[in-house]
Amino acid sequence: MKKFCACSIASLLLVIAGCTTPPSGRALPPIGHVFIIVLENKGFQETFGPASPAPYLAQTLTSQGALLKNYYGTGHFSLDNYISMVSGLAPNIDTQSDCQVFSDFVMTGLSSDGQPIGHGCVYPKHLQTISNQLDATGRSWKAYMEDMGNDPKREAKTCGHPAIGAKDGTQRAEGPSKSVPSGDQYATRHNPFVYFHSIIDEPICETHIVGFPSLKQDLNAVETTPNYAFITPNLCHDGHDGSKERPCVNGEPGGLVSADKFLQEVVPEVLASPAFKKDGLLIVTFDEADIDIDYDPKTGKAVVTDADATACCDERPGPNIDTGKSVFGFPIRGAGIVGPGGGRIGAVLVSPFIKPGTVSAESYNHYALLRSIEDLFKLPRLGYAGQKDLKSFGSDIFTAYPGAQAP
């Protein structure tokens, strides 16, 4: 039987800090600064295959660090993946559909494996994220959101999100206009931290969830670089929008071409920063694999023609997935809507503690990512990051750190 944290409703009124604690005495590299860049909707073969349109990511970065060949998303569509990365919470019917309405999560109980039961988008204050854990232990964190606040009529420049109960107006990119010359391609659903009252109800939200330009300034010194930096490109630069037939709203090509260009500009700045050189770890991955959909505007019906919704690591759908319902007309068959997971996406990790050209065949997913970062910072494991048999990043990745534990 797998071991999870099982907390009472009474204990939830205090704080759910985590489900399990990492074993003591484990040999882990002394990483003090973690940088995460999340891209969008691409499967492993498209990104890292021989015909990849992203040579900087697929070739240059993998030659500088470690390629995780069997890294998986935890669901479809976007938001549920982002939430799993920072909280270990499984999808619900609303987060699976990217929370078209920014509604409160209505909690009715707690499952036997520690997951909140209910539906909605913005989780109650007692449900925590890794950012809350970092705050509690005196470590720093920031989320850098490209384009956030470009159009102040849509969202604020810091801690940008819709009002509770309002329709999310950031579901689509806004093109350049006279009033907003650069356009606004920020997407709330790609910013997982604003889906927690433990963050948006506190002053830290204004100072910790900031626009992307702040990153360059913060990287100048170790003292100004957060221990945990979550970097979200805009809807074009993360690869979400754009294609050969239809470019991004600002005319850029989008897809992996624009994502690769973004990485070429940003990653060298991260790698050259004093904090990264001292004890850094850069993680570049995707939220989910791609889904091909045929949509008939006359009938309003959509049909999935191809999708990778595979999973790994004994992923569980959680207590809030009703297989009798559908999302956007697609039948639910688990966390991946059309299957058990979010598909094989791959990841690249770069660090002074990783030998260039490392390749890992171990299986990981977003819950394992959260678990691994919590272990590095000696934090309790939140949600499904606490699954007993889930693996943390180990000696298969930290190949330049003698004595690193097995995954």
N, C-alpha and C positions, 0 to 999 in steps of 0.2 A: 504494500500500500504506500502511495506517495505521501510525503509529509508536507503539509502546508500550515500556515498560520490560521487558526480559527479563533477569531475575536468575538466577544459578545457585543451586543448593541450598546451596552453600557460603556464598554471600553472604547467604542468608537466616538463617544462624546468627548473623550480625551484626545487621542491622536492615534491614527494607525501609522506607526513609524516604519514597520516592516514585518515580514513574515518569518524570516529566519536570519540568523547571523552567520557571517562567513567563518569557516573554521580558523582557529588561531594558529599562528606559526607557519602559515603558508608562504612559500617563496614567491613573491611577486615583485616585479621591478618597482622602484620608488617613483612612480609616475605622479606628478603633481599638477599637471595641466592637460586637460582633455579637450580636444577640438572636434566637433561633429559637424559635418556638412551632409545634408540630406537632399538627394535629387529625387526625380519623380518617374514612376511608371515605366521602367525598362527591365526586361528580363536579362538573365546572365549572358545568353548567347549573343544578343544584340549589342550589349555593352562591351563584353570582354572577348567576343569571338574574333576570328581573323579579319572580318570585314567591318569591324567597329568604326563608326564615324567619330569616335572619341579617343584618338591616339594618345593624348596626354594622360587620360585616366587609365586606359587599357594597357598602355605600354610604359610610358614614362613613370607614372606613380607606382605601378606594380613592380617595376625594376628598382624602385627606391625603397620599397617596403614589403608588405605581405599581402598576397591575394587570398581572400577567403572564397574558395570555389563553391562552397555549399552553405551560403548564407541566405536565409529565407525571410520574406515578409510574413507578417502574422495575420493579414486580412486584406480585404478589398472593401471599400475604396480607400482614400487617403487617410482620413482622420484617425480611424481606429489604429492604424500602424503608428502614427506619431504618439498617440496616447500610450500605447504599449511600451514605447521606447523610454518614456520618462516616468511611468507609474506602475507598470506591470498589470494594468487593468485590461481585461478582455473586452471585445467589442460588445456593443448593444445595438439595437435596431436603428438608433439615431446616429451614433458615431459611424456605423457602417455606411450610412447615406450622407456622410459629411456634414451633418447638422445644418440643414437648410434654414432652420430656425434656431436661434441661439437660446435654447430653452434650458431651464434648470433640470438636473438629474433628480428624479423622484425616487428615493431609495425606500424599499419596502422590507429589506432584510439583508442577511449575509449568508452566502453559501457555505457549505462545509469546507471548501478549500479557500475561504477567505475573500471571495469576490463579492462586491456589493450587488445586490439584486435590485433591478429597477430599469428605468429608461430615462433618456434625456441626455443633455450635452455637458452642462457645467456642474461638476461634481461638488458635493458638500464640503465644507471647510475641513472636516476631520479626515478626508481622503487626501493623501499626500503624494508628492512627486519627489524626484531626486533633488530638485532645487530646494524643497523644504528641508530635506535631510542635510544638504550642504549648509544651509543657513544655520541649522541647529548645531552644527559642529564647527562653526566659525570659518567655513570655506566660502569662497566667492563664486558667483555664477552670473552669466548674462546670456540672453538670447538676442541675436542680431538678425533683424528682419528687413530684407531688402524691399524698398518702396513703401514701407509702412508709413502712413501719414502724408504721402504725396498729395492725395486728395483729402483734406481734412473733413470734407463732408461725408466721407465714407468711414474713416477711422482716424484715431488720434495718432500723433507722431511717436508716442510711447504707450505701451500697454494697449495696443490697438485691438478693439473687438466690438461687435455690435452690442446694443443694450440687451439685457435679459428679456427674452420673449420676442425680440425683433427678428425679422428676416435678415439673413446674412447677405449683405450687399457686395461681399468680396468673392463670391463664388465664381465670378468671371472677371477677366482682366479689363481694365479701363484704358482705352487708347488715348494718345496725346490729344490735347485740346488747347484752346487759347487760355483757359483758366488753369489747366494742369498740363503744362508743356511736355513733361516727361511721361505723362500717363501714370497709372497706378496699377501695378500687377501684384500687389500684396494679396495673399490669401490667408484669412484667419485660420482655416482648417489645417494649414501647414505650420501653425504656431501652437503646439500642444499646451503650453503653460497657461494660456488664457481660458482654458476649459476647467480651471480649478479655482474655487472660491478662496482656497488657502493662499492664492497668489493675487487674484484680481481685486480682492477686498482689502489688500494691504498696501501701504506706501511703497513697498519694494517693487511693485509692478512697474511703477513709473521710472524707476532707476535701473531695473534689471532687464526689462524687455524694451529694447531700444532699436533705433534705425541702424541700418548696415554701415553707414559711414563711421560710426563710433568704433568699429573694429580696428581700423588702421591706427587710430590714435591709441587705443588700449594696448595694442601689440608693442608699443615702443619700449616698454619696460616690464620686468617681471612683476613689479609691485602693482601695475595697473591692468595686468592680464588676469582674467578670471580663471579660477581653477577648472571651471566647466564652461565651455563656450559652445552654444548651439547656434549654428549658422544656417539660415534659410534663404536661399536665393529667391528672386521673384518668379512668377509663373512662366516666364520665358527662359530665364537662366537656369532653372532647375530641370529643364527638359520636358515640362508638362505640356506646354503649348507649342504650336508650330509644327509644320510639316512641309513637304515639297509643294503641296497644293495650296496650303494656307499658312503664311508666316505668322509670327506673333503680331500683336496689335501695334507694336512700334516698328514693324517692318523687319525685325531680325528673324533669322531662319528658325530659331527654336530647336526643340528636340535635343539630341545629344551633341549636335554641333555647337549650339549656344551654351549648353551645360559645360562642354569641354573648354570653351573659351573663358567662361567664368572661372573654372578651376585654374586655368593657366595664369589668370590674373591674381587670384586670391591665395592659392595654396603656397606659392613661393614666399609671399609675405608672412604667412603663418610659419613656414619652415625656417625662415630667417629670423624669427622673433627670439628675443632672449629667453622667454619662458619655454618655448618649444625646445630650444637647444639645451636648456638645463634639464628638463624632465618631462618632455611633452609626448603626447600621443594624438595623432590625427586619424580620424575615422571618416571615410567617405563611403556612403551607401545610398540605397534607394528606399522609398517607402514600400513599394509593391512592384510586382511584375506587371506587364502590360495586359490589357484586355481589348480585344477587337470587337466592336459593336456595330451592327447595322441598325440604323434608326430610320424609321419611316415617318416623316413629319405629317403626312396626311392622316395616318391612323394613330400616331403617337406611340406606336409600339417599337420596342427595342429588342433585338435578338443578339445574344452573345455568340459570335461565330468562332472565336478562338480565345482561350484564356489559360494562363498558368496560375493555378490556385493550389499548388502543392504545398506541403508543410513538412516540418521536421521536428525532431526533439520532443516527441510526444505532446505536441501542442493540443491544448484543450479549447473548445469554443467558448467556454464560460457559461454562466447560468442565464444569460439574457438573450440568447439566440433562439428564436422561435422558428423552427423549420417549416411551420405552416404559413409563414408570411413571406413577403417579397420586398426587395429594395429596388426602387426604380423599375419595377416590373420583373426583376430577376429573382427566381426562386432562391431562397436561402438554403445552403447545404453546409453550413459551418461558418467559421470566421471569415472564410474567403468568399462568401456569397455563392460562388459557383464551385466551391470545393472547400477543403479543410483549412487552407492557409492563404498566404499572400504570394506564393510562388518563389522560385529561386532567382535571387537578384544579385548576389555577390557583394563583396565589400573589399575595400583596400585600407590597410592600416600602415601608417608610417610613424616611426619613432626611433630615437637613438638606441632603444632596446630591441630593435628588430633588424636582422641582417637583410640587406637589399636582396631582392629576388626570392624571398621566402614564399612558399605556396603551402596553404593548409587545406586539407581535404576533410577536416572535422566539420560537423554540422552545427550551425548556430542560427539563431533568429533574433528578433528585436528584444525578446525577453532575456536572451543570453547576453545581449549587448548591455542592457541595464544591469543585469547581475554582475557582469565583468567590471563595469565602472564602479558599482557599489563595493565590490571586493577590493579594487585598487584603493578606494578611499576609506576602506574599513567601515562601511555603512551596512545597516540591516537591509535585507532584500525585500523589496516591495512586491506585492501581488504575485503574479506567475513567475517573476524572477526568482522566487523562492522554491520552485519545484525541486524536489530532492535530487533527481537525476539530471537536471539541466546542467550543461557544461559552461564553465567560464573560460575566457581566453587564457591559454596556458603556454606551455613550452613549444607547442606547434607554431605559435606566433611570436613570442618573445624569445627569438632565437639568438639574440645578442646579450641575453641576460643569463649567465650561468646559474643553473639550479632552479630555473623556473618550473613551477609545478605542472604536471600533466593536466590537460583540459578535463 
